[in-house]
């Protein structure tokens, strides 16, 4: 039986840059670096991001951008603070998709390896309630 999410792995062309994104922009904490060792497929760094294990492995970036993404939970009040950090770091912030009122706010951005991140303030329960009452 599935018990929950174990970890998320991102392949990145620059581990130091991914570490800056995860720690300086998103507020995570680096908890392990393989250095020059390769225990898995390549050099790697592990992070704790809000209690979630994030792994970054060195490799070729994604060739194209898609809507496949990871959505991270944030408070409504923090959206603009994150927008400032993301913009200052040089990431492309996308226009948000149209939303119905009451399903939370989102901030989408691509990193340098074409990963799409969403910072989202809503919950599944809020969205389902809003859709049912639309």
KAWOPE-V473437 format. One record per residue. RES is the residue in one small letter. PSI is psi in degrees with one decimal (NA if undefined). D_CENTER is the distance of its C-alpha to the mean C-alpha in whole Angstrom. Layout:
# KAWOPE-V473437
RES & PSI & D_CENTER
RES & PSI & D_CENTER
This chain:
# KAWOPE-V473437
x & 134.6 & 26
x & 132.5 & 22
x & -11.2 & 21
x & -170.5 & 18
x & 129.5 & 14
x & -57.5 & 15
x & 166.7 & 12
x & 134.1 & 10
x & 131.8 & 11
x & 133.6 & 10
x & 129.0 & 13
x & 145.3 & 13
x & -13.8 & 16
x & 100.9 & 16
x & -37.8 & 15
x & -40.9 & 16
x & -39.9 & 14
x & -34.8 & 11
x & -40.8 & 12
x & -42.9 & 13
x & -51.7 & 9
x & -41.0 & 8
x & -52.9 & 11
x & -37.9 & 13
x & -49.3 & 10
x & -10.6 & 8
x & 19.4 & 11
x & 179.1 & 11
x & 128.3 & 14
x & 128.2 & 15
x & -10.4 & 17
x & 141.1 & 18
x & 132.4 & 19
x & -8.9 & 22
x & -131.2 & 23
x & -3.9 & 25
x & 153.0 & 26
x & 99.9 & 24
x & -23.5 & 24
x & -129.8 & 22
x & -25.6 & 22
x & -178.8 & 21
x & 148.4 & 20
x & 157.8 & 17
x & 139.3 & 15
x & 144.9 & 14
x & 154.9 & 12
x & 119.8 & 12
x & 96.7 & 9
x & 34.7 & 11
x & 1.2 & 13
x & 132.2 & 11
x & 116.7 & 12
x & 128.6 & 9
x & 138.2 & 12
x & 127.5 & 12
x & 140.8 & 15
x & 132.6 & 17
x & -174.6 & 18
x & 139.7 & 18
x & 163.9 & 15
x & 138.7 & 15
x & -27.0 & 18
x & 163.7 & 17
x & 138.6 & 14
x & -179.1 & 14
x & -4.3 & 13
x & 129.7 & 11
x & 168.5 & 8
x & 128.7 & 5
x & 124.4 & 6
x & 136.9 & 6
x & 128.8 & 9
x & 165.2 & 11
x & 148.0 & 15
x & -43.5 & 16
x & -15.6 & 18
x & -6.5 & 15
x & -48.8 & 14
x & -35.0 & 16
x & -43.8 & 15
x & -38.7 & 12
x & -43.5 & 13
x & -44.8 & 16
x & -44.2 & 14
x & -44.7 & 11
x & -43.1 & 15
x & -29.8 & 17
x & -11.0 & 14
x & 13.6 & 15
x & 151.8 & 12
x & 115.0 & 14
x & 128.3 & 13
x & 154.2 & 14
x & 139.4 & 17
x & 154.5 & 15
x & 157.6 & 17
x & 138.3 & 20
x & 152.5 & 20
x & 146.5 & 23
x & 136.9 & 23
x & -0.9 & 22
x & 11.2 & 19
x & 170.2 & 17
x & 155.3 & 15
x & 148.9 & 12
x & 118.5 & 11
x & 140.2 & 9
x & 150.0 & 9
x & 141.4 & 9
x & -174.6 & 9
x & -13.3 & 12
x & 16.2 & 12
x & 18.4 & 12
x & 135.6 & 8
x & 125.8 & 7
x & 144.7 & 4
x & 130.7 & 6
x & 118.1 & 7
x & 136.5 & 10
x & -7.5 & 13
x & 175.9 & 15
x & 165.3 & 16
x & -42.0 & 18
x & -42.8 & 21
x & -43.4 & 21
x & -46.2 & 20
x & -40.2 & 23
x & -44.3 & 25
x & -42.3 & 25
x & -38.1 & 25
x & -27.7 & 28
x & 20.3 & 30
x & NA & 29
